[in-house]
Amino acid sequence: MSFLQMPGSLAARRFFIGQSSLILSGAAVALLAGKPALAARAGAATEGDARILNTALAAELEAIAAYQLGAESRLLDKPALDLAVAFQGHHKAHAELLATTVERLGGKPVVAKPEYNFPVDRLKSQADVLGFAAKLEQGAVSAYLGAVPLFGHRDLAKAAASILGDEAMHWAILRQALGQVPVPSAFVS
């Protein structure tokens, strides 16, 4: 029996995901709430921070489109489809937060591309779709890991690290669904 078919596992994941929330410091909340004067007292975000957030936003928009492709492929059984839709919802929440933050920092959020160059011709089974999603999530983990230390504003780094954690959970669950070791090593690179 695969992880996705375990009784109650999807319900448990949904409960956990629904109960979790992004925990931010007062300065990050001030930035996200559009109170730059308050945030400035705690350490100003830079134009570089907005660029980093926009890069992350572009990746989140790509992930949303990828999960849409997977959902519409008709290759996923119900538990896998439910999981894909849930993960797509997480990416939508990330994208919304990132876009709002870029705006609040005075930047212009990137928008989704009209078309992405996904390997549609290689997606012929549920395992192919889940493997494609797992590779995207692995890439997201690596991208956020590289971005976190680049932020000028510590609270934005903490918020990005929170998203990194979510991406890592997605990657692990997808690996488990594929029958792979969910956490292949003690360190993420």
Backbone as ProteinMPNN parsed JSONL, in Angstrom:
{"seq_chain_A": "MSFLQMPGSLAARRFFIGQSSLILSGAAVALLAGKPALAARAGAATEGDARILNTALAAELEAIAAYQLGAESRLLDKPALDLAVAFQGHHKAHAELLATTVERLGGKPVVAKPEYNFPVDRLKSQADVLGFAAKLEQGAVSAYLGAVPLFGHRDLAKAAASILGDEAMHWAILRQALGQVPVPSAFVS", "coords_chain_A": {"N_chain_A": [[0.855, -1.173, 0.0], [0.656, 2.14, -0.925], [1.92, 5.28, 0.348], [0.091, 7.308, -0.225], [-2.233, 5.91, -0.255], [-2.755, 5.098, 2.265], [-5.02, 4.65, 4.903], [-6.59, 7.457, 6.246], [-4.276, 9.018, 6.096], [-4.237, 11.132, 4.251], [-6.253, 12.727, 5.272], [-5.093, 13.324, 7.727], [-2.825, 14.776, 6.906], [-4.129, 16.932, 5.679], [-5.381, 18.052, 7.921], [-3.129, 18.769, 9.467], [-1.842, 20.583, 7.712], [-3.841, 22.501, 7.478], [-3.884, 23.455, 10.066], [-1.429, 24.572, 10.406], [0.534, 27.571, 10.217], [2.072, 30.497, 8.814], [4.535, 31.828, 10.71], [5.42, 34.911, 11.722], [7.634, 37.594, 12.572], [7.118, 40.704, 14.372], [8.178, 42.796, 12.802], [8.213, 41.699, 10.212], [5.494, 41.26, 9.873], [4.674, 43.896, 9.926], [5.902, 44.838, 7.565], [4.532, 43.275, 5.677], [1.986, 44.13, 6.14], [1.971, 46.627, 5.158], [3.158, 48.717, 6.556], [5.626, 50.413, 6.427], [7.167, 52.252, 7.925], [7.157, 51.338, 10.581], [8.319, 48.869, 10.141], [10.792, 49.679, 9.187], [12.085, 50.585, 11.449], [12.784, 48.208, 12.586], [14.611, 47.184, 10.838], [15.42, 47.728, 7.586], [13.967, 46.553, 4.552], [15.389, 45.788, 1.396], [15.879, 46.888, -2.06], [17.006, 44.734, -3.265], [15.931, 42.654, -1.769], [13.296, 42.72, -2.689], [13.73, 41.929, -5.327], [14.661, 39.314, -4.953], [12.373, 38.194, -3.792], [10.639, 38.449, -5.956], [11.797, 36.69, -7.776], [11.353, 34.311, -6.421], [8.571, 34.396, -6.472], [8.087, 34.07, -9.234], [8.877, 31.397, -9.523], [6.985, 30.159, -7.863], [4.639, 30.708, -9.296], [5.137, 29.211, -11.57], [5.08, 26.667, -10.425], [2.393, 26.517, -9.66], [1.173, 26.439, -12.185], [2.292, 24.037, -13.094], [1.192, 22.133, -11.321], [-1.437, 22.453, -12.055], [-1.371, 21.461, -14.647], [-0.755, 18.789, -14.039], [-3.072, 18.103, -12.593], [-5.014, 18.323, -14.554], [-4.277, 16.343, -16.259], [-5.462, 13.857, -16.168], [-4.192, 11.629, -15.294], [-3.799, 11.117, -12.67], [-4.751, 9.34, -9.751], [-7.493, 9.53, -7.385], [-6.511, 10.047, -4.635], [-3.897, 11.031, -5.211], [-4.496, 13.158, -6.891], [-5.951, 14.795, -5.13], [-3.868, 15.445, -3.389], [-2.153, 16.838, -5.129], [-3.758, 19.049, -5.746], [-3.969, 20.177, -3.208], [-1.275, 20.848, -2.721], [-0.92, 22.647, -4.798], [-2.579, 24.653, -3.87], [-1.07, 25.515, -1.676], [1.092, 26.649, -3.015], [-0.235, 28.712, -4.296], [-0.937, 30.277, -2.094], [1.625, 30.968, -1.194], [2.464, 32.458, -3.435], [0.641, 34.587, -3.412], [1.29, 35.877, -0.986], [3.979, 36.552, -1.517], [3.715, 38.249, -3.786], [2.205, 40.367, -2.727], [4.005, 41.293, -0.818], [6.176, 42.114, -2.413], [4.948, 44.263, -3.719], [4.459, 45.937, -1.498], [7.012, 46.574, -0.871], [7.57, 48.339, -2.768], [7.988, 47.373, -5.285], [7.232, 45.807, -8.484], [5.235, 43.088, -8.862], [6.061, 40.034, -10.526], [4.313, 38.355, -13.179], [2.439, 35.409, -14.069], [3.733, 33.348, -16.661], [2.484, 33.178, -20.027], [2.714, 30.674, -21.045], [4.368, 27.652, -20.161], [7.329, 25.715, -20.494], [6.874, 22.773, -20.123], [7.617, 19.258, -19.714], [5.569, 17.797, -21.297], [5.24, 15.698, -23.125], [6.556, 13.628, -21.9], [5.03, 12.868, -19.778], [3.293, 10.342, -18.973], [2.157, 8.68, -17.152], [0.896, 8.241, -13.774], [3.088, 8.082, -12.057], [5.012, 9.429, -13.588], [3.995, 12.051, -13.567], [4.008, 12.62, -10.802], [6.733, 12.349, -10.331], [7.736, 14.452, -11.893], [6.597, 16.608, -10.495], [7.891, 16.223, -8.044], [10.548, 16.792, -8.744], [10.319, 19.509, -9.358], [9.63, 20.481, -6.819], [11.927, 19.795, -5.398], [13.734, 21.472, -6.681], [12.644, 23.907, -5.859], [13.129, 23.818, -3.115], [15.939, 23.914, -3.106], [16.293, 26.429, -4.313], [15.059, 28.225, -2.478], [16.679, 27.679, -0.285], [19.101, 28.694, -1.177], [18.385, 31.372, -1.39], [17.618, 32.357, 1.14], [19.859, 33.231, 2.833], [20.53, 35.55, 1.477], [18.83, 37.686, 1.857], [18.401, 41.045, 2.879], [16.826, 41.855, 4.92], [16.144, 40.402, 7.866], [13.693, 39.27, 8.778], [12.293, 38.771, 6.453], [13.889, 36.781, 5.433], [13.37, 34.802, 7.313], [10.66, 34.328, 6.788], [10.854, 33.345, 4.176], [12.286, 31.044, 4.731], [10.361, 29.619, 6.083], [8.602, 29.035, 3.997], [10.347, 27.47, 2.527], [10.481, 25.224, 4.194], [7.893, 24.177, 3.82], [8.01, 23.522, 1.102], [9.951, 21.543, 1.221], [8.571, 19.594, 2.648], [6.587, 18.963, 0.772], [8.199, 17.849, -1.248], [9.254, 15.591, 0.095], [6.917, 14.108, 0.635], [6.015, 13.587, -1.956], [8.159, 12.045, -2.895], [7.858, 9.824, -1.212], [5.374, 8.926, -2.121], [6.136, 8.006, -4.573], [7.45, 5.753, -3.918], [9.998, 6.085, -3.056], [12.766, 6.768, -0.837], [11.711, 9.032, 1.516], [13.199, 11.155, 2.705], [16.127, 11.628, 1.524], [18.728, 12.204, 2.457], [20.697, 13.516, 5.189], [21.035, 16.195, 4.892], [20.023, 19.061, 3.008], [20.606, 20.183, -0.232]], "CA_chain_A": [[0.0, 0.0, 0.0], [1.472, 3.347, -0.995], [1.656, 6.311, 1.351], [-1.117, 8.047, -0.583], [-3.406, 5.063, -0.08], [-2.915, 4.766, 3.679], [-6.236, 5.233, 5.463], [-6.447, 8.571, 7.166], [-3.071, 9.828, 5.936], [-4.585, 12.382, 3.573], [-7.006, 13.54, 6.232], [-4.151, 13.818, 8.726], [-2.033, 15.831, 6.277], [-4.99, 18.097, 5.507], [-5.559, 18.67, 9.229], [-1.877, 19.407, 9.838], [-1.643, 21.731, 6.837], [-4.838, 23.511, 7.833], [-3.593, 24.007, 11.383], [-0.159, 25.278, 10.412], [0.484, 28.928, 9.667], [3.345, 31.173, 8.714], [4.762, 32.597, 11.924], [6.295, 36.025, 11.376], [7.91, 38.561, 13.63], [6.405, 41.967, 14.256], [8.696, 43.581, 11.672], [7.731, 41.096, 8.963], [4.059, 41.555, 9.794], [4.58, 45.31, 9.555], [6.211, 44.934, 6.136], [3.463, 42.65, 4.9], [0.756, 44.888, 6.353], [2.08, 47.937, 4.531], [3.566, 49.721, 7.541], [7.073, 50.455, 6.274], [7.843, 53.031, 8.969], [7.356, 50.426, 11.7], [9.271, 47.857, 9.709], [12.099, 50.317, 9.041], [12.719, 50.626, 12.766], [13.297, 46.88, 12.887], [15.578, 46.829, 9.814], [14.761, 47.976, 6.304], [14.098, 45.648, 3.42], [16.075, 46.466, 0.304], [15.435, 46.561, -3.419], [17.475, 43.366, -3.487], [14.938, 41.76, -1.176], [12.158, 42.664, -3.609], [14.145, 41.11, -6.483], [14.682, 37.915, -4.507], [10.974, 37.784, -3.646], [10.059, 38.324, -7.292], [12.315, 35.438, -8.336], [10.588, 33.252, -5.76], [7.207, 34.481, -6.993], [8.081, 33.45, -10.567], [8.929, 29.945, -9.325], [5.691, 29.739, -7.318], [3.661, 30.749, -10.393], [5.432, 28.044, -12.403], [4.59, 25.491, -9.702], [0.921, 26.529, -9.773], [0.864, 25.966, -13.539], [2.672, 22.624, -13.185], [0.177, 21.33, -10.629], [-2.644, 22.513, -12.88], [-1.129, 20.494, -15.716], [-0.906, 17.459, -13.45], [-4.479, 17.892, -12.235], [-5.8, 18.174, -15.778], [-3.712, 15.271, -17.093], [-6.267, 12.644, -16.018], [-3.285, 10.528, -14.975], [-3.714, 10.966, -11.211], [-5.911, 8.784, -9.061], [-8.115, 10.504, -6.475], [-5.627, 10.541, -3.561], [-2.801, 11.825, -5.783], [-5.098, 14.399, -7.375], [-6.221, 15.617, -3.941], [-2.586, 15.925, -2.909], [-1.689, 17.846, -6.09], [-4.582, 20.246, -5.576], [-3.572, 20.776, -1.928], [0.033, 21.473, -2.893], [-1.131, 23.82, -5.641], [-3.12, 25.669, -2.969], [0.039, 26.077, -0.904], [1.85, 27.521, -3.912], [-1.044, 29.922, -4.496], [-0.794, 31.091, -0.876], [2.976, 31.534, -1.242], [2.494, 33.475, -4.492], [-0.119, 35.753, -2.956], [2.101, 36.552, 0.027], [5.156, 37.124, -2.164], [3.295, 39.376, -4.633], [1.82, 41.469, -1.836], [5.209, 41.82, -0.184], [6.911, 42.858, -3.441], [4.244, 45.545, -3.871], [4.66, 46.75, -0.296], [8.4, 47.037, -0.893], [7.684, 49.303, -3.853], [8.287, 46.702, -6.547], [6.129, 45.324, -9.307], [5.291, 41.623, -8.877], [6.025, 39.355, -11.815], [3.061, 37.64, -13.447], [2.636, 34.09, -14.668], [3.974, 33.301, -18.101], [1.317, 32.634, -20.735], [2.961, 29.253, -21.307], [5.609, 27.119, -19.607], [7.887, 24.631, -21.301], [6.855, 21.551, -19.327], [7.85, 18.052, -20.533], [4.26, 17.154, -21.427], [5.382, 14.452, -23.883], [7.11, 12.585, -21.03], [4.088, 12.6, -18.686], [2.403, 9.302, -19.497], [1.608, 7.898, -16.046], [0.855, 8.944, -12.49], [4.465, 8.17, -11.559], [5.682, 10.492, -14.34], [3.497, 13.344, -13.077], [4.513, 12.814, -9.445], [8.176, 12.552, -10.446], [7.909, 15.819, -12.385], [6.288, 17.498, -9.372], [8.956, 16.067, -7.046], [11.73, 17.532, -9.215], [10.037, 20.941, -9.171], [9.696, 20.783, -5.386], [13.342, 19.735, -5.042], [14.307, 22.727, -7.168], [12.169, 24.997, -4.999], [13.872, 23.71, -1.858], [17.288, 24.422, -3.357], [16.225, 27.866, -4.591], [14.821, 28.949, -1.226], [17.864, 27.502, 0.542], [20.088, 29.659, -1.659], [17.903, 32.74, -1.244], [17.444, 32.775, 2.534], [20.94, 34.068, 3.383], [20.742, 36.75, 0.668], [17.935, 38.769, 2.243], [18.914, 42.092, 3.747], [15.908, 41.952, 6.06], [16.123, 39.103, 8.534], [12.352, 38.715, 8.885], [11.938, 38.209, 5.149], [14.619, 35.513, 5.36], [12.629, 33.83, 8.128], [9.441, 33.984, 6.061], [11.264, 32.477, 3.064], [12.656, 29.754, 5.313], [9.107, 28.93, 6.374], [8.137, 28.481, 2.718], [11.285, 26.386, 2.229], [10.036, 24.046, 4.953], [6.71, 23.633, 3.165], [8.462, 22.904, -0.145], [10.645, 20.309, 1.592], [7.545, 18.59, 2.974], [6.006, 18.525, -0.505], [9.172, 16.978, -1.912], [9.323, 14.323, 0.834], [5.664, 13.359, 0.44], [6.01, 13.1, -3.337], [9.129, 10.935, -2.962], [7.211, 8.679, -0.553], [4.328, 8.449, -3.022], [6.82, 7.317, -5.669], [8.121, 4.574, -3.378], [11.389, 6.43, -2.776], [13.036, 7.205, 0.53], [11.2, 10.396, 1.554], [14.273, 12.083, 3.04], [17.263, 10.831, 1.052], [19.976, 12.465, 3.175], [20.555, 14.33, 6.405], [21.19, 17.598, 4.537], [19.439, 19.477, 1.745], [21.518, 21.08, -0.966]], "C_chain_A": [[0.9, 1.235, 0.0], [1.048, 4.324, 0.1], [0.35, 7.042, 1.059], [-2.379, 7.229, -0.353], [-3.65, 4.696, 1.38], [-4.172, 5.416, 4.226], [-5.905, 6.367, 6.43], [-5.244, 9.455, 6.922], [-3.387, 11.154, 5.252], [-5.354, 13.298, 4.518], [-6.072, 14.121, 7.287], [-3.303, 14.943, 8.155], [-2.868, 17.093, 6.111], [-5.186, 18.817, 6.832], [-4.293, 19.428, 9.622], [-1.66, 20.662, 9.019], [-2.612, 22.851, 7.207], [-4.545, 24.178, 9.157], [-2.299, 24.804, 11.405], [-0.344, 26.669, 9.828], [1.883, 29.489, 9.642], [3.497, 32.062, 9.939], [5.803, 33.658, 11.594], [6.506, 36.936, 12.571], [7.095, 39.825, 13.399], [6.876, 42.788, 13.069], [8.208, 43.015, 10.341], [6.25, 41.365, 8.788], [3.862, 43.006, 9.376], [4.872, 45.507, 8.075], [5.049, 44.431, 5.3], [2.157, 43.413, 5.044], [0.834, 46.297, 5.782], [2.424, 49.044, 5.509], [5.084, 49.846, 7.51], [7.791, 51.24, 7.354], [8.132, 52.145, 10.18], [8.401, 49.38, 11.345], [10.677, 48.44, 9.624], [12.828, 50.386, 10.369], [13.334, 49.28, 13.121], [14.349, 46.436, 11.889], [14.927, 46.894, 8.449], [15.005, 46.86, 5.304], [14.697, 46.454, 2.278], [15.424, 46.147, -1.03], [15.846, 45.136, -3.755], [16.506, 42.347, -2.918], [13.737, 41.606, -2.105], [12.5, 41.829, -4.835], [14.148, 39.626, -6.124], [13.249, 37.388, -4.393], [10.313, 37.597, -5.004], [10.545, 37.05, -7.99], [11.563, 34.253, -7.729], [9.151, 33.227, -6.273], [7.112, 33.825, -8.368], [8.091, 31.932, -10.447], [7.608, 29.413, -8.767], [4.622, 29.712, -8.413], [3.877, 29.577, -11.348], [4.907, 26.767, -11.739], [3.067, 25.399, -9.774], [0.511, 25.975, -11.133], [1.192, 24.479, -13.691], [1.638, 21.734, -12.495], [-1.151, 21.357, -11.389], [-2.532, 21.509, -14.023], [-1.327, 19.072, -15.202], [-2.352, 17.137, -13.129], [-5.333, 17.64, -13.468], [-5.35, 17.01, -16.654], [-4.572, 14.01, -17.139], [-5.408, 11.405, -15.737], [-3.226, 10.238, -13.478], [-4.968, 10.326, -10.649], [-6.369, 9.792, -8.009], [-7.184, 10.968, -5.349], [-4.485, 11.411, -4.093], [-3.326, 13.163, -6.301], [-5.393, 15.338, -6.21], [-4.934, 16.235, -3.399], [-2.057, 17.039, -3.82], [-2.463, 19.151, -5.922], [-4.218, 20.958, -4.256], [-2.231, 21.498, -2.062], [-0.069, 22.713, -3.779], [-1.69, 24.968, -4.792], [-2.039, 26.316, -2.121], [0.828, 27.057, -1.767], [1.075, 28.808, -4.206], [-0.922, 30.845, -3.286], [0.593, 31.739, -0.837], [3.019, 32.689, -2.235], [1.774, 34.749, -4.054], [0.687, 36.562, -1.945], [3.303, 37.237, -0.615], [4.792, 38.346, -3.006], [2.939, 40.591, -3.788], [3.05, 42.113, -1.215], [6.049, 42.618, -1.181], [6.272, 44.232, -3.643], [4.519, 46.468, -2.691], [6.087, 47.281, -0.204], [8.646, 48.002, -2.045], [8.003, 48.69, -5.201], [7.022, 46.317, -7.294], [6.23, 43.8, -9.381], [5.272, 41.076, -10.311], [4.678, 38.656, -11.955], [3.4, 36.3, -14.081], [2.889, 34.219, -16.159], [2.718, 32.772, -18.785], [1.464, 31.133, -20.991], [4.31, 28.863, -20.702], [6.052, 25.94, -20.468], [8.004, 23.36, -20.454], [7.035, 20.334, -20.243], [6.577, 17.213, -20.713], [4.371, 15.798, -22.127], [5.947, 13.314, -23.035], [6.197, 12.255, -19.851], [3.026, 11.62, -19.18], [1.752, 8.458, -18.407], [1.572, 8.756, -14.787], [2.269, 9.118, -11.95], [5.24, 9.272, -12.288], [5.286, 11.867, -13.809], [4.042, 13.618, -11.682], [6.019, 13.043, -9.449], [8.507, 13.959, -10.922], [7.666, 16.816, -11.251], [7.393, 17.427, -8.309], [10.211, 16.835, -7.466], [11.526, 19.039, -9.075], [10.153, 21.322, -7.698], [11.15, 20.741, -4.899], [14.046, 21.016, -5.485], [13.9, 23.911, -6.308], [12.909, 24.995, -3.669], [15.267, 24.308, -2.039], [17.287, 25.931, -3.573], [16.003, 28.663, -3.312], [16.037, 28.837, -0.305], [18.955, 28.493, 0.133], [19.684, 31.092, -1.402], [17.898, 33.228, 0.205], [18.608, 33.628, 3.04], [21.188, 35.372, 2.615], [19.88, 37.937, 1.078], [18.644, 39.771, 3.143], [18.082, 42.212, 5.012], [15.72, 40.557, 6.649], [14.721, 38.471, 8.573], [11.847, 38.167, 7.553], [12.654, 36.88, 4.941], [13.89, 34.431, 6.149], [11.345, 33.396, 7.434], [9.766, 33.052, 4.893], [11.653, 31.093, 3.578], [11.409, 28.938, 5.673], [8.532, 28.297, 5.103], [9.044, 27.327, 2.311], [10.859, 25.102, 2.936], [8.832, 23.375, 4.315], [7.104, 22.91, 1.87], [9.16, 21.572, 0.142], [9.648, 19.203, 1.965], [6.878, 18.077, 1.706], [6.925, 17.5, -1.171], [9.215, 15.606, -1.228], [8.069, 13.474, 0.607], [5.588, 12.809, -0.981], [7.005, 11.949, -3.511], [8.52, 9.672, -2.332], [6.156, 8.08, -1.467], [4.919, 7.671, -4.192], [7.555, 6.064, -5.2], [9.598, 4.811, -3.106], [11.537, 6.785, -1.3], [12.626, 8.68, 0.611], [12.277, 11.453, 1.821], [15.579, 11.371, 2.715], [18.588, 11.092, 1.748], [19.684, 13.374, 4.363], [20.635, 15.821, 6.113], [20.535, 17.862, 3.181], [20.443, 20.394, 1.054], [20.83, 21.611, -2.204]], "O_chain_A": [[1.799, 1.354, 0.832], [-0.027, 4.207, 0.688], [-0.409, 7.359, 1.975], [-3.473, 7.786, -0.264], [-4.65, 4.051, 1.696], [-4.376, 6.615, 4.035], [-5.051, 6.236, 7.307], [-5.176, 10.55, 7.481], [-2.853, 12.192, 5.643], [-5.121, 14.506, 4.55], [-6.232, 15.271, 7.698], [-3.077, 15.951, 8.824], [-2.386, 18.197, 6.366], [-5.163, 20.047, 6.879], [-4.359, 20.579, 10.053], [-1.325, 21.708, 9.574], [-2.229, 24.02, 7.242], [-4.909, 25.335, 9.365], [-2.082, 25.616, 12.304], [-1.262, 26.912, 9.044], [2.77, 29.02, 10.354], [2.677, 32.949, 10.175], [6.934, 33.336, 11.23], [5.661, 37.03, 13.461], [6.463, 39.989, 12.356], [6.06, 43.416, 12.394], [7.832, 43.77, 9.444], [5.795, 41.665, 7.684], [2.986, 43.31, 8.566], [4.17, 46.26, 7.4], [4.633, 45.077, 4.337], [1.305, 43.348, 4.158], [-0.114, 47.074, 5.9], [2.023, 50.191, 5.313], [5.76, 49.434, 8.453], [8.935, 50.919, 7.674], [9.227, 52.195, 10.741], [9.264, 49.051, 12.159], [11.65, 47.761, 9.955], [14.052, 50.26, 10.416], [14.302, 49.221, 13.879], [14.943, 45.375, 12.084], [13.965, 46.171, 8.192], [16.099, 46.301, 5.221], [14.524, 47.671, 2.211], [14.555, 45.281, -1.135], [15.122, 44.419, -4.446], [16.284, 41.295, -3.516], [13.222, 40.503, -2.288], [11.649, 41.094, -5.335], [13.692, 38.789, -6.903], [12.947, 36.281, -4.838], [9.51, 36.681, -5.181], [9.783, 36.409, -8.714], [11.186, 33.315, -8.432], [8.583, 32.155, -6.484], [6.156, 33.099, -8.639], [7.386, 31.249, -11.191], [7.162, 28.334, -9.157], [3.796, 28.8, -8.454], [2.916, 29.015, -11.874], [4.357, 25.894, -12.41], [2.519, 24.308, -9.934], [-0.391, 25.142, -11.224], [0.452, 23.744, -14.346], [1.256, 20.695, -13.033], [-1.902, 20.381, -11.362], [-3.486, 20.794, -14.327], [-1.984, 18.254, -15.846], [-2.809, 16.019, -13.367], [-6.266, 16.838, -13.431], [-5.972, 16.723, -17.677], [-4.428, 13.19, -18.046], [-5.856, 10.274, -15.925], [-2.665, 9.224, -13.065], [-6.089, 10.694, -11.001], [-5.696, 10.797, -7.776], [-7.072, 12.172, -5.12], [-4.146, 12.424, -3.48], [-2.66, 14.188, -6.157], [-5.119, 16.536, -6.289], [-4.913, 17.4, -3.002], [-1.572, 18.062, -3.337], [-1.876, 20.233, -5.955], [-4.169, 22.186, -4.201], [-2.068, 22.618, -1.578], [0.614, 23.71, -3.542], [-1.309, 26.124, -4.981], [-2.077, 27.521, -1.872], [1.189, 28.146, -1.321], [1.674, 29.874, -4.346], [-0.817, 32.062, -3.44], [0.725, 32.913, -0.492], [3.538, 33.763, -1.93], [2.251, 35.856, -4.301], [0.757, 37.788, -2.037], [3.61, 38.383, -0.286], [5.479, 39.366, -2.948], [3.332, 41.713, -4.107], [3.127, 43.337, -1.101], [6.575, 43.677, -0.841], [6.971, 45.242, -3.727], [4.785, 47.656, -2.878], [6.347, 48.293, 0.446], [9.776, 48.432, -2.278], [8.262, 49.412, -6.164], [5.906, 46.48, -6.802], [7.211, 43.274, -9.907], [4.567, 41.586, -11.181], [3.993, 38.4, -10.964], [4.511, 36.09, -14.567], [2.331, 35.088, -16.828], [1.968, 32.0, -18.189], [0.474, 30.415, -21.136], [5.265, 29.639, -20.729], [5.232, 25.263, -21.088], [9.107, 22.932, -20.113], [6.65, 20.374, -21.412], [6.536, 16.048, -20.316], [3.672, 14.853, -21.761], [5.827, 12.15, -23.417], [6.562, 11.437, -19.006], [1.999, 12.017, -19.731], [0.897, 7.619, -18.693], [2.14, 9.847, -14.742], [2.612, 10.185, -11.441], [6.041, 9.974, -11.67], [6.135, 12.739, -13.624], [4.492, 14.729, -11.404], [6.528, 13.841, -8.662], [9.441, 14.587, -10.423], [8.44, 17.756, -11.068], [7.782, 18.449, -7.744], [10.862, 17.46, -6.629], [12.454, 19.763, -8.715], [10.711, 22.368, -7.368], [11.552, 21.564, -4.077], [14.857, 21.573, -4.747], [14.702, 24.81, -6.055], [13.274, 26.053, -3.157], [15.716, 25.112, -1.222], [18.169, 26.633, -3.08], [16.679, 29.665, -3.082], [16.385, 29.798, 0.38], [19.644, 29.058, 0.982], [20.546, 31.95, -1.213], [18.151, 34.406, 0.457], [18.359, 34.677, 3.636], [21.973, 36.209, 3.06], [20.162, 39.071, 0.692], [19.388, 39.397, 4.049], [18.586, 42.625, 6.056], [15.197, 39.655, 5.994], [14.59, 37.257, 8.415], [11.068, 37.214, 7.523], [12.098, 35.958, 4.345], [13.801, 33.284, 5.71], [10.98, 32.222, 7.487], [9.044, 32.087, 4.645], [11.376, 30.086, 2.927], [11.414, 27.711, 5.575], [8.039, 27.17, 5.128], [8.564, 26.313, 1.805], [10.876, 24.023, 2.343], [8.753, 22.148, 4.27], [6.599, 21.826, 1.578], [8.988, 20.6, -0.593], [9.852, 18.033, 1.642], [6.629, 16.878, 1.581], [6.487, 16.432, -1.598], [9.213, 14.576, -1.903], [8.162, 12.263, 0.41], [5.142, 11.68, -1.182], [6.709, 10.98, -4.209], [8.663, 8.577, -2.876], [6.053, 6.858, -1.578], [4.271, 6.777, -4.738], [8.209, 5.391, -5.996], [10.365, 3.862, -2.944], [10.556, 7.065, -0.611], [13.143, 9.498, -0.15], [12.255, 12.527, 1.219], [16.086, 10.598, 3.529], [19.5, 10.272, 1.64], [18.589, 13.915, 4.514], [20.335, 16.635, 6.986], [20.502, 16.986, 2.317], [21.047, 21.264, 1.68], [21.424, 22.381, -2.958]]}, "name": "protein", "num_of_chains": 1, "seq": "MSFLQMPGSLAARRFFIGQSSLILSGAAVALLAGKPALAARAGAATEGDARILNTALAAELEAIAAYQLGAESRLLDKPALDLAVAFQGHHKAHAELLATTVERLGGKPVVAKPEYNFPVDRLKSQADVLGFAAKLEQGAVSAYLGAVPLFGHRDLAKAAASILGDEAMHWAILRQALGQVPVPSAFVS"}
